[in-house]
Amino acid sequence: MSAEPDGRPARRTPPRSALVVGGGVSGLVAARDLAARGLRVTLVEAEDHLGGAVGAHQVAGLVLDSGAESFATRSRAVPDLLDELGLGERVVYPNRSGSWLFLPEGAVPAPDSGILGIPADPTAPRLRAALGRAGVLRAGLDRRLPAFVGMTERSLGGLVRARMGERVLDRLVAPFTTGVHSAHPDDLDVDAVAPGLRRALREHGSLGAAAGALRRAAPAGANVAGLRGGMNALSETLVHDLERTGVKLVTGYDVIALDRDPRREGWMVIQRQPRFGHKTAVARGELLVMATDGAAAVRLLASHEEELQRFAPEPGPQVALATLVVDEPHLDGAPRGTGLLVSEDARGVRAKALTHASAKWDWVRQAAGPGRHVLRLSYGRAQPDATAVPPEVSLPDDQLVRLALSDASTLMGVPLRPAQLVGADIVRWRSALPRAGVGHARRVADFRRALAQLPDAVAVGGWLAGTGLASVVADTRAQVRALLAEAGVPDDAAPAADPARTPPTSTPRKD
Ligand SMILES: Cc1cc2nc3c(=O)[nH]c(=O)nc-3n(C[C@H](O)[C@H](O)[C@H](O)COP(=O)(O)OP(=O)(O)OC[C@H]3O[C@@H](n4cnc5c(N)ncnc54)[C@H](O)[C@@H]3O)c2cc1C
C-alpha cells in the first residue's frame, strides 16, 4: 500500500460506509447526501426521536412545531431541499400584517422592511413611535454617510450603531436578536447572522438600502417561509426517506466515545443507552460526520486531536418555549400582527418574544378554528454568566404556564384568564441556540483546519454554520460534498443500498 505525505496509508478503494453522529437536521441531511452517493450509512442519535430542534408536539389536539417553525428565504438551500423531498408545494409565507415591538412605552409596530430589525427606511412614519424624533434624525444620517463608515465593524451592533445610531440598535435590532438569537447585537458576528449585508452596503451605499435589497431578494418579500403543517414535516420526511433508502437509524443511544476502527480503515463509536442498564453498542463507518452540538463534538473529536479542545464552545443559552392555546375571539383581529419582540428594557414582561402562531400562519388558524388562538412565548435571555440557567427557564412547568398567560395578556393588550386556556405545553432547549460571536467565521475556519488532521471526518451543525436552517442545510451539504470529494467517492456512485440487502452489524436498531 502506498502512503500519503503525512505517513497515513493511502486508501485503495473509495469508502463504502459512513457514520453520522447526531440526528438533528444537519445529521439527517448529511445521511441523505451520503446515502445518495451509494454509501451504507449508520446514524446514531442520543434522543428517542430524530430531528433535534425541528420537531412536533401536540397541544389541545393541534400538532404544532416544538422548535423551529420557519426558515430564512435568503438562499435556495432550504427550498431546494424541500423540492427534493416533495415538500415544495407545502411552502407557505407568513401573514403580511407584520410584527410589533414591546418597548418600555408599550407596543409599537416593528419595521416592515429590511432585515434583523434594521429598517430599509428608518424615517418611515411607522417607526416614529419606536425611535422618537432624535432617533429618526440620527438614523436618517445613514443615507448621507460614506459607504465605508461602519465597514470595518465585525459585530452587528457595531455596524448598526455606526450607521444608524444607538436608538435603532436598542429599539429595533436588539429586541430582534435577543428574541431570535438569544444574544445582544454587540455579541453577534455580522457576517454570520447577516450574510451578504456588508457586501450589499458596499454596493448600495447605505445600511438601510442594503437591508432593503436583501429583503427584496427574498421571494414574496418575506424574510421567512414555513411549511403547511409545520416545519416538523421536514424532519419527518427526511427520516422516511432515509428509512426507504436503507440508512440505519439508531435512536436512544448517546455516543460516549469515538475511536479508529482497529480492524479496518475507518471510525467506530461506542454508544450507550442511558436507560435499560446503560447497554453499550458499537457502530462503524469509513467516513465520519459529527453532527451533534459543539460541546459533544469537541469532546468526542478532541480525544483524537488534542488541538481541537480549544474550540469547545461556550454553552449556548437555555431557552423554554411556552405554547398556549386559548379561546379569545378578541384575538381574531391579530392586534399585534404576527407577534412581538420584547425590548430588554421593557418592564412587567419576562418573555423575550411572542409569536401569534394562529395569526402568522393560515394553516394554524384553520386548524385551531374561529376564536381559538395559538400563542408561543419564548423565555431565556442570555445571562452574563454563560453557564447560568435563566430564572424563567428553571421554573416548574405549571408556574411557567401561569407566567406565560400573564405575559401574553400584557403583550397582546387583551386580558386572558386561566379559564380561557384550552391547553399548554412547555418545551425546553439546551445547547440548541449556539451563539455566532464576533470572529465566528475565523474560529470555524481554524477549527476545520485542525479537524482536517483527522482522516475522513467533518463536523457540521448550527454551532459551526450559525443558527438557522438556511445556514445549517447549506453548510452541511457543502461539508459532505467536500468529504466525499476528498475520499474519492465518484460523482456517479450507485444509489443507496437496498435495505433488505444491508448486512447485519453489531449495532442494535431501535424502532
Ligand atoms: C426553540 C427553537 C426555535 C428555532 N426556530 C427556528 C426558526 O424558526 N427558523 C430557523 O431557521 N431556525 C430555528 N431554530 C434553529 C434551528 O432549529 C437550528 O439551527 C437547527 O435545527 C440545528 O440543527 P442541528 O442539526 O445543527 O442541531 P440539533 O437540532 O440540535 O441536533 C443535534 C442532535 O445531536 C444529538 N446529539 C448530541 N450529542 C449527542 C451524542 N453524544 N450522541 C448522539 N447524538 C447526540 C442531539 O440529541 C440532537 O438531536 C430554532 C431553534 C430552537 C431551539
PDBQT file of the ligand as one rigid body, heavy atoms in Angstrom, charges set to zero:
ROOT
HETATM    1  C1  LIG A 601     -36.751  26.834  20.065  1.00  0.00    +0.000 C 
HETATM    2  C2  LIG A 601     -36.056  26.968  18.745  1.00  0.00    +0.000 A 
HETATM    3  C3  LIG A 601     -36.662  27.643  17.693  1.00  0.00    +0.000 A 
HETATM    4  C4  LIG A 601     -35.995  27.790  16.486  1.00  0.00    +0.000 A 
HETATM    5  N1  LIG A 601     -36.634  28.419  15.457  1.00  0.00    +0.000 NA
HETATM    6  C5  LIG A 601     -36.041  28.485  14.250  1.00  0.00    +0.000 A 
HETATM    7  C6  LIG A 601     -36.744  29.001  13.129  1.00  0.00    +0.000 A 
HETATM    8  O1  LIG A 601     -37.923  29.368  13.237  1.00  0.00    +0.000 OA
HETATM    9  N2  LIG A 601     -36.094  29.055  11.929  1.00  0.00    +0.000 N 
HETATM   10  C7  LIG A 601     -34.815  28.577  11.774  1.00  0.00    +0.000 A 
HETATM   11  O2  LIG A 601     -34.266  28.617  10.669  1.00  0.00    +0.000 OA
HETATM   12  N3  LIG A 601     -34.134  28.053  12.815  1.00  0.00    +0.000 NA
HETATM   13  C8  LIG A 601     -34.727  27.986  14.037  1.00  0.00    +0.000 A 
HETATM   14  N4  LIG A 601     -34.059  27.434  15.085  1.00  0.00    +0.000 N 
HETATM   15  C9  LIG A 601     -32.686  26.956  14.867  1.00  0.00    +0.000 C 
HETATM   16  C10 LIG A 601     -32.655  25.645  14.105  1.00  0.00    +0.000 C 
HETATM   17  O3  LIG A 601     -33.676  24.822  14.565  1.00  0.00    +0.000 OA
HETATM   18  C11 LIG A 601     -31.282  25.010  14.327  1.00  0.00    +0.000 C 
HETATM   19  O4  LIG A 601     -30.271  25.898  13.875  1.00  0.00    +0.000 OA
HETATM   20  C12 LIG A 601     -31.120  23.675  13.607  1.00  0.00    +0.000 C 
HETATM   21  O5  LIG A 601     -32.269  22.866  13.730  1.00  0.00    +0.000 OA
HETATM   22  C13 LIG A 601     -29.888  22.995  14.186  1.00  0.00    +0.000 C 
HETATM   23  O6  LIG A 601     -29.754  21.710  13.659  1.00  0.00    +0.000 OA
HETATM   24  P1  LIG A 601     -28.535  20.805  14.104  1.00  0.00    +0.000 P 
HETATM   25  O7  LIG A 601     -28.697  19.507  13.427  1.00  0.00    +0.000 OA
HETATM   26  O8  LIG A 601     -27.277  21.542  13.939  1.00  0.00    +0.000 OA
HETATM   27  O9  LIG A 601     -28.680  20.666  15.702  1.00  0.00    +0.000 OA
HETATM   28  P2  LIG A 601     -29.759  19.956  16.605  1.00  0.00    +0.000 P 
HETATM   29  O10 LIG A 601     -31.118  20.056  16.038  1.00  0.00    +0.000 OA
HETATM   30  O11 LIG A 601     -29.534  20.500  17.974  1.00  0.00    +0.000 OA
HETATM   31  O12 LIG A 601     -29.322  18.422  16.549  1.00  0.00    +0.000 OA
HETATM   32  C14 LIG A 601     -28.186  17.906  17.201  1.00  0.00    +0.000 C 
HETATM   33  C15 LIG A 601     -28.520  16.484  17.586  1.00  0.00    +0.000 C 
HETATM   34  O13 LIG A 601     -27.359  15.838  18.106  1.00  0.00    +0.000 OA
HETATM   35  C16 LIG A 601     -27.785  14.969  19.134  1.00  0.00    +0.000 C 
HETATM   36  N5  LIG A 601     -26.651  14.641  19.991  1.00  0.00    +0.000 N 
HETATM   37  C17 LIG A 601     -25.953  15.493  20.810  1.00  0.00    +0.000 A 
HETATM   38  N6  LIG A 601     -24.981  14.795  21.450  1.00  0.00    +0.000 NA
HETATM   39  C18 LIG A 601     -25.049  13.514  21.023  1.00  0.00    +0.000 A 
HETATM   40  C19 LIG A 601     -24.298  12.323  21.312  1.00  0.00    +0.000 A 
HETATM   41  N7  LIG A 601     -23.278  12.334  22.176  1.00  0.00    +0.000 N 
HETATM   42  N8  LIG A 601     -24.650  11.168  20.685  1.00  0.00    +0.000 NA
HETATM   43  C20 LIG A 601     -25.682  11.158  19.802  1.00  0.00    +0.000 A 
HETATM   44  N9  LIG A 601     -26.421  12.235  19.491  1.00  0.00    +0.000 NA
HETATM   45  C21 LIG A 601     -26.105  13.405  20.090  1.00  0.00    +0.000 A 
HETATM   46  C22 LIG A 601     -28.860  15.784  19.853  1.00  0.00    +0.000 C 
HETATM   47  O14 LIG A 601     -29.691  14.949  20.642  1.00  0.00    +0.000 OA
HETATM   48  C23 LIG A 601     -29.583  16.428  18.690  1.00  0.00    +0.000 C 
HETATM   49  O15 LIG A 601     -30.685  15.676  18.231  1.00  0.00    +0.000 OA
HETATM   50  C24 LIG A 601     -34.696  27.261  16.316  1.00  0.00    +0.000 A 
HETATM   51  C25 LIG A 601     -34.083  26.574  17.365  1.00  0.00    +0.000 A 
HETATM   52  C26 LIG A 601     -34.748  26.424  18.568  1.00  0.00    +0.000 A 
HETATM   53  C27 LIG A 601     -34.103  25.657  19.674  1.00  0.00    +0.000 C 
ENDROOT
TORSDOF 0
